[in-house]
Amino acid sequence: MVPRPKTLPVECWQPVVSASPRALDFMAKHGIKGIIGGGAAQGGANEKVVHAFREARTRAGRETALGGDLCIGFSFHIADSVEQGIKEATPFFEENIKMFAPLGFVPGLTPAQIDAVADPKRARQAGLPTLRNAIKAGTWLIGPPELITEQLMEIQHKYPGLEVVNVGQPVGTPEAVILEQLERFSAQVMPKFKKT
């Protein structure tokens, strides 16, 4: 038995995976906040999903600014340059694809590509997504802290109701790298966003 929370109401957050109208309406009706990206789900601000989430809130009588009641997740890697970041983070990105492609969490792959993921000889020729593709799609933030700050500021401007983001490293990243990256993010990016 779980004890009743001392403080009510309790915020509830749920991953937005299918973004079906039924699921979003259920979340809106019950005041459940949404998390886009992170974990097995592709990160980044999916424009269609952000708008659909807000529309469901409106149907339930819960008006929010665009991005309100949402958390958007991003993978990130801070480095002296974008190129250095790509070089350092590509092995972690590829390991993540190896794990999640067979589970169906890498959108757009053909069965042949999913099959090739497990074979290093075939994987390079299979046309699998690259870290450069992920950066272009906005699911990864890579480069100097100033660039990552600028990208997050653009997202904040685009979605004025967004108050929460989740940043992290993909599954398979060594613990030492995760800790180093989170420390750098905390010291070099977060202070630009602290409320005054």
Phi and psi in degrees as a GROMACS rama.xvg file:
@    title "Ramachandran Plot"
@    xaxis  label "Phi"
@    yaxis  label "Psi"
@TYPE xy
-96.7877  128.592  VAL-2
-67.7538  149.81  PRO-3
-64.9439  138.26  ARG-4
-60.667  144.611  PRO-5
-70.9872  -32.7919  LYS-6
-114.479  125.84  THR-7
-121.433  151.315  LEU-8
-76.8042  161.762  PRO-9
-101.483  131.065  VAL-10
-70.3486  135.022  GLU-11
-117.322  133.039  CYS-12
-122.548  142.912  TRP-13
-141.688  139.879  GLN-14
-62.4236  139.942  PRO-15
-97.9316  104.317  VAL-16
-106.19  -63.7905  VAL-17
-77.6645  -30.6266  SER-18
57.3358  30.0987  ALA-19
-69.5881  149.046  SER-20
-54.6521  -39.3532  PRO-21
-61.1433  -46.7338  ARG-22
-65.1836  -44.0098  ALA-23
-66.3775  -37.4378  LEU-24
-64.6449  -39.5972  ASP-25
-61.2983  -46.2742  PHE-26
-61.0025  -44.6535  MET-27
-64.1354  -44.7922  ALA-28
-57.797  -38.3051  LYS-29
-99.6869  6.9378  HIS-30
69.2501  25.3212  GLY-31
-83.3919  128.645  ILE-32
-83.6941  157.874  LYS-33
-112.603  147.646  GLY-34
-120.02  120.21  ILE-35
-104.53  123.282  ILE-36
81.2485  164.2  GLY-37
99.7534  156.515  GLY-38
63.8671  -128.865  GLY-39
-84.2351  -17.9677  ALA-40
-80.1454  147.153  ALA-41
-64.1554  135.493  GLN-42
-84.8101  -172.777  GLY-43
92.4967  166.947  GLY-44
-91.5262  96.1966  ALA-45
-75.5006  108.545  ASN-46
-51.606  -46.7636  GLU-47
-61.5818  -43.2408  LYS-48
-68.2167  -40.9462  VAL-49
-60.4025  -44.0598  VAL-50
-67.6856  -42.1571  HIS-51
-63.5289  -37.3553  ALA-52
-62.9533  -45.4921  PHE-53
-65.0375  -41.3683  ARG-54
-61.7169  -39.0103  GLU-55
-64.7024  -39.8549  ALA-56
-60.75  -43.9221  ARG-57
-62.4381  -43.4473  THR-58
-59.7422  -30.64  ARG-59
-89.069  3.39281  ALA-60
80.4595  20.5306  GLY-61
-114.248  91.0799  ARG-62
-75.4299  130.54  GLU-63
-137.732  156.438  THR-64
-69.3049  156.495  ALA-65
-55.4617  125.091  LEU-66
96.8996  -8.63132  GLY-67
-65.6748  145.299  GLY-68
63.5321  20.1793  ASP-69
-119.724  153.415  LEU-70
-124.327  129.864  CYS-71
-111.218  128.933  ILE-72
-99.1953  142.447  GLY-73
-135.161  143.598  PHE-74
-86.5294  147.943  SER-75
-146.295  160.555  PHE-76
-152.426  115.517  HIS-77
-87.4904  129.87  ILE-78
-149.679  171.82  ALA-79
-66.3999  -25.7301  ASP-80
-148.098  164.799  SER-81
-62.156  -44.2682  VAL-82
-60.9981  -43.4425  GLU-83
-63.8099  -41.4881  GLN-84
-61.82  -41.1238  GLY-85
-63.1207  -43.8881  ILE-86
-61.289  -44.1274  LYS-87
-72.3189  -37.8564  GLU-88
-92.0345  -15.2174  ALA-89
-56.0875  -43.582  THR-90
-59.7367  -36.2753  PRO-91
-71.2695  -39.9637  PHE-92
-60.3083  -45.334  PHE-93
-66.6284  -38.6957  GLU-94
-62.5392  -39.3558  GLU-95
-62.6962  -41.6578  ASN-96
-63.0506  -42.5501  ILE-97
-59.2442  -37.1404  LYS-98
-76.9448  -45.7066  MET-99
-92.4051  -19.8954  PHE-100
-60.602  -47.1822  ALA-101
-64.1961  -19.6614  PRO-102
-88.2876  -3.35822  LEU-103
85.9972  15.3897  GLY-104
-98.3327  11.0861  PHE-105
-115.369  99.324  VAL-106
-62.967  147.094  PRO-107
86.7001  1.16659  GLY-108
-84.0347  143.614  LEU-109
-83.4012  162.865  THR-110
-56.7725  -36.4236  PRO-111
-65.249  -39.8203  ALA-112
-66.1181  -42.3726  GLN-113
-61.5392  -40.7825  ILE-114
-64.1406  -38.1622  ASP-115
-72.0425  -21.5148  ALA-116
-54.9494  -37.837  VAL-117
-77.9793  -10.569  ALA-118
-113.336  106.949  ASP-119
-55.8792  -30.8988  PRO-120
-69.9355  -38.6665  LYS-121
-87.5343  -27.1509  ARG-122
-59.5225  -41.2176  ALA-123
-64.3348  -27.1319  ARG-124
-100.658  4.07825  GLN-125
-88.7899  -1.76464  ALA-126
69.2136  34.983  GLY-127
-72.4717  157.607  LEU-128
-58.821  147.924  PRO-129
-114.223  167.62  THR-130
-62.8762  -34.4083  LEU-131
-60.9239  -40.033  ARG-132
-60.7921  -42.9769  ASN-133
-65.9926  -37.5336  ALA-134
-65.1166  -45.755  ILE-135
-61.9512  -36.6736  LYS-136
-75.9979  -12.0432  ALA-137
85.1492  13.3942  GLY-138
-89.5717  -17.6972  THR-139
-123.53  141.566  TRP-140
-114.589  118.745  LEU-141
-136.906  139.34  ILE-142
135.795  -162.885  GLY-143
-65.2423  156.206  PRO-144
-57.4422  -32.8011  PRO-145
-64.2732  -38.6366  GLU-146
-68.5474  -43.649  LEU-147
-64.0025  -40.2469  ILE-148
-60.1033  -45.9454  THR-149
-60.641  -43.1562  GLU-150
-64.0174  -41.6588  GLN-151
-68.2296  -34.7584  LEU-152
-63.7454  -39.5298  MET-153
-62.7802  -41.6291  GLU-154
-65.1086  -41.5188  ILE-155
-61.5581  -39.7911  GLN-156
-68.5393  -40.6498  HIS-157
-68.2819  -34.6755  LYS-158
-122.064  82.3086  TYR-159
-62.48  -19.9669  PRO-160
-86.2738  -9.21225  GLY-161
-71.4846  121.169  LEU-162
-118.36  -11.5896  GLU-163
-132.636  130.242  VAL-164
-125.397  155.782  VAL-165
-120.575  126.339  ASN-166
-121.268  147.812  VAL-167
-173.584  -171.691  GLY-168
-112.647  152.597  GLN-169
-70.8916  159.774  PRO-170
-56.1342  136.926  VAL-171
100.934  -9.63812  GLY-172
-73.4834  133.279  THR-173
-60.1964  145.427  PRO-174
-54.7045  -42.0414  GLU-175
-60.8139  -38.5146  ALA-176
-69.1181  -42.9731  VAL-177
-57.988  -49.3561  ILE-178
-63.2276  -43.2761  LEU-179
-62.2278  -43.5372  GLU-180
-66.6451  -42.8609  GLN-181
-65.7324  -37.5775  LEU-182
-63.8634  -43.4689  GLU-183
-64.1815  -43.0248  ARG-184
-61.268  -43.8007  PHE-185
-62.0942  -40.5593  SER-186
-85.95  -32.4484  ALA-187
-109.405  -15.7596  GLN-188
-117.554  -50.2714  VAL-189
-56.2646  -39.5153  MET-190
-57.4447  -24.4896  PRO-191
-71.6406  -14.2316  LYS-192
-112.819  -2.63814  PHE-193
-66.1656  137.191  LYS-194
-69.7624  145.204  LYS-195
